[in-house]
Amino acid sequence: MLYQKILSNERPYYIGIGHMSPFQEHRHADFELNFCVEGSFDILADKKRFTVEAGCTTLIPPMCSHEIPATEDNERVAMTITVGMSLLKRHFSDFSRMGTEPQVFDLRKSEYQHIYPLFMECAQVLTEGHALSDLLIKGNILKIFAYLFDSPKVAPQDSVGSAEYLKIENVEKALELIYYNYKEALSVERVAALTGYSKSNFCKIFKKVVGESFHQALNRQRASNAAGLLRATDMAVADIAAEVGFSESKAFCRVFKAIYGITPGQYRRAKGTKEV
C-alpha cells in the first residue's frame, strides 16, 4: 500500500478538480473529501465499496486506506479536497469529533443545504479562476467542516477522540522517515524514540494505525522504489538492493518476491528492461 505525504504546515490543504482517474490503494494522515460534480464514481475505503453520485461527497478520515478502482466511465468529474489536521486544529478545538469511519454524504438532502453550494463555488472558482481563489476556497473549506461537525454522522459512538488523532500524528513521523529515509538503516528503536513511544508501544500503535508492522511498511517502500529502478534503469540487482537500503541482495530478492510475487529479475524481464 502506498503512503502519501501530501500536506505540510505551510501548505495545509490541497484542492483539485477533473476526471476521477483510477488510483491504487493508499493512505495519508489527512482528511479527504471527494465531491462528485458530474456522473458517478466508486471508491474503496477500508475495503468497503461506496458509490458516489453527483451532489455527494466522501469523507475519508486520516490513515484510512482507500483507492479508486478502474472504470470505463470517462465522463465523471470530481473535486478532491485534502485537509491537514494542523489546519483543523488551528480553527476547531473539537476537530477530533470527526469519526474514524469512511462515509458518504448526500449533499442533495435538505439537512446539507448549507454545504452543497460551498462545494459548487469551489468547483466554479477552480474551473474559472479567481484573483482571490485561495481565500475563497480556504474559507469554504472551513465552512464545510464547520457544518460537518454539526452532523451527527461525524461523531459515531465509537469515535476515539483526540488521543487517537495524536497517535496518527506521531505515527506519521515514522511514515515520513520511511518515505524520505528508506535508504538508511532504520531501527525500530530509533523510530520509536522519534515518536516518543517505547519500542513495544510503538510497534502496537504503528500496526493499529497503519495496518502492518513497521518493517513491513519499510520493506514495501524499499521494494516500490526498487521496482522503479528495475523499470527505468539497467542497474545491477545487487546495486539496486544497496541503493534502496538492503545490506544484502539475497534479503532484497526475498522481500521483493514476497511483495510482488516474482523475483527482481523476472519483474525486470516482464517490464522489458535488460537484466544485468
TORKOL-208055 format. One record per residue (C-alpha): residue number from 1; x, y, z. Coordinates in steps of 0.02 Angstrom, whole numbers, plus 50000, padded with zeros to 5 digits. Example, Ala and Ser with C-alpha at 12.3 -4.5 7.8 and 13.67 -1.06 7.14 Angstrom:
! residues 2
1,50615,49775,50390
2,50684,49947,50357
***
This chain:
! residues 276
1,50000,50000,50000
2,50062,50173,49955
3,50089,50306,50089
4,50071,50483,50026
5,50146,50637,50104
6,50033,50774,50035
7,50024,50922,50152
8,50133,51025,50268
9,50108,51166,50392
10,50149,51287,50251
11,50027,51202,50132
12,49887,51138,50245
13,49762,51094,50109
14,49753,51035,49929
15,49609,51050,49806
16,49593,50991,49627
17,49457,50954,49501
18,49447,50842,49347
19,49414,50666,49288
20,49419,50545,49435
21,49562,50436,49374
22,49595,50262,49448
23,49718,50266,49593
24,49799,50124,49687
25,49766,50088,49871
26,49850,50219,49979
27,49836,50311,50143
28,49888,50479,50215
29,49873,50572,50379
30,49743,50698,50317
31,49556,50710,50293
32,49498,50689,50114
33,49336,50743,50032
34,49292,50680,49858
35,49144,50779,49789
36,49060,50712,49632
37,49021,50855,49512
38,48959,50752,49364
39,48924,50567,49336
40,48972,50447,49475
41,49122,50351,49539
42,49161,50208,49657
43,49286,50217,49797
44,49353,50076,49906
45,49385,50135,50084
46,49439,50011,50217
47,49394,49876,50089
48,49213,49937,50081
49,49144,49995,49913
50,49049,50160,49906
51,48962,50231,49753
52,48969,50421,49748
53,48842,50507,49636
54,48834,50688,49578
55,48800,50800,49728
56,48876,50679,49853
57,49044,50680,49940
58,49152,50556,50032
59,49235,50591,50199
60,49394,50488,50214
61,49475,50504,50387
62,49664,50506,50417
63,49756,50344,50386
64,49603,50260,50310
65,49658,50153,50162
66,49566,50199,50003
67,49578,50176,49815
68,49487,50224,49655
69,49455,50068,49551
70,49470,50070,49362
71,49314,50108,49260
72,49261,50135,49080
73,49166,50293,49128
74,49262,50440,49055
75,49128,50569,49086
76,49138,50582,49275
77,49205,50740,49355
78,49257,50751,49537
79,49337,50877,49654
80,49459,50815,49787
81,49494,50917,49943
82,49631,50858,50061
83,49640,50947,50229
84,49778,50928,50358
85,49743,50905,50542
86,49854,51056,50578
87,49730,51169,50488
88,49579,51095,50576
89,49661,51104,50748
90,49701,51287,50717
91,49518,51330,50691
92,49418,51195,50781
93,49454,51145,50960
94,49343,50991,50943
95,49400,50931,50772
96,49429,50758,50848
97,49241,50734,50850
98,49262,50682,50670
99,49237,50494,50667
100,49364,50368,50606
101,49250,50279,50482
102,49238,50325,50296
103,49068,50396,50249
104,48969,50465,50103
105,48859,50619,50123
106,48715,50653,50004
107,48726,50842,49997
108,48565,50850,49897
109,48468,50817,50058
110,48393,50966,50148
111,48498,50938,50303
112,48653,50980,50200
113,48580,51128,50106
114,48715,51243,50175
115,48859,51131,50119
116,48816,51094,49938
117,48835,51275,49874
118,49007,51285,49957
119,49070,51137,49856
120,48994,51207,49697
121,49076,51377,49725
122,49244,51293,49750
123,49220,51197,49587
124,49175,51358,49496
125,49324,51452,49566
126,49441,51311,49514
127,49367,51300,49340
128,49356,51485,49301
129,49500,51552,49405
130,49486,51699,49525
131,49605,51830,49594
132,49552,51783,49771
133,49534,51596,49739
134,49646,51543,49885
135,49548,51647,50012
136,49380,51594,49942
137,49425,51409,49940
138,49504,51409,50112
139,49353,51499,50184
140,49235,51374,50103
141,49336,51227,50166
142,49324,51290,50344
143,49137,51318,50324
144,49115,51142,50254
145,49199,51064,50404
146,49105,51178,50524
147,48940,51113,50454
148,49003,50933,50454
149,49050,50949,50637
150,48867,50982,50673
151,48811,50825,50583
152,48775,50675,50697
153,48855,50563,50565
154,49030,50625,50604
155,49030,50579,50788
156,48989,50393,50799
157,48980,50311,50969
158,49146,50226,50943
159,49234,50389,50898
160,49403,50380,50982
161,49439,50564,51007
162,49594,50672,51010
163,49707,50540,51088
164,49691,50431,50933
165,49725,50577,50816
166,49882,50613,50918
167,49936,50434,50886
168,49907,50461,50700
169,50014,50619,50702
170,50153,50528,50794
171,50146,50379,50677
172,50155,50498,50530
173,50329,50547,50591
174,50379,50366,50569
175,50298,50356,50397
176,50389,50513,50342
177,50553,50432,50395
178,50508,50280,50290
179,50456,50391,50146
180,50610,50502,50142
181,50746,50400,50229
182,50709,50222,50173
183,50890,50204,50112
184,50955,50219,50290
185,50972,50081,50420
186,50810,50119,50512
187,50792,50025,50675
188,50630,50011,50772
189,50717,50086,50923
190,50770,50241,50828
191,50598,50271,50754
192,50508,50235,50917
193,50616,50366,51003
194,50569,50492,50868
195,50383,50465,50901
196,50401,50472,51090
197,50343,50294,51122
198,50431,50145,51197
199,50478,50010,51071
200,50335,49894,51121
201,50204,50033,51122
202,50266,50099,50956
203,50252,49929,50872
204,50073,49906,50935
205,50017,50082,50891
206,50101,50081,50720
207,50018,49918,50669
208,49849,49976,50734
209,49857,50141,50637
210,49942,50080,50478
211,49879,49901,50468
212,50051,49822,50451
213,50211,49818,50552
214,50348,49949,50539
215,50465,49828,50450
216,50328,49777,50327
217,50295,49959,50285
218,50481,49996,50266
219,50509,49845,50154
220,50360,49892,50048
221,50429,50067,50020
222,50601,50000,49978
223,50529,49870,49858
224,50421,50003,49773
225,50572,50113,49740
226,50671,49961,49683
227,50534,49919,49559
228,50550,50093,49486
229,50737,50069,49463
230,50711,49899,49384
231,50592,49976,49258
232,50691,50133,49219
233,50875,50082,49229
234,50995,49942,49188
235,51074,49944,49361
236,51128,49775,49428
237,51006,49697,49550
238,51139,49698,49687
239,51168,49884,49660
240,50981,49918,49667
241,50970,49821,49829
242,51104,49931,49906
243,51026,50089,49833
244,50859,50059,49919
245,50931,50011,50088
246,50965,49824,50088
247,51136,49768,50150
248,51119,49600,50061
249,51049,49566,49889
250,50980,49396,49946
251,50873,49482,50078
252,50815,49608,49948
253,50764,49471,49825
254,50671,49378,49961
255,50574,49534,50014
256,50540,49587,49835
257,50468,49417,49789
258,50360,49414,49946
259,50282,49582,49893
260,50273,49565,49703
261,50261,49376,49686
262,50411,49366,49568
263,50598,49395,49581
264,50677,49563,49534
265,50748,49483,49376
266,50578,49415,49325
267,50500,49584,49359
268,50630,49671,49250
269,50605,49549,49106
270,50416,49569,49118
271,50438,49758,49104
272,50551,49741,48952
273,50712,49804,49032
274,50878,49712,49009
275,50933,49615,49163
276,51111,49643,49222
***
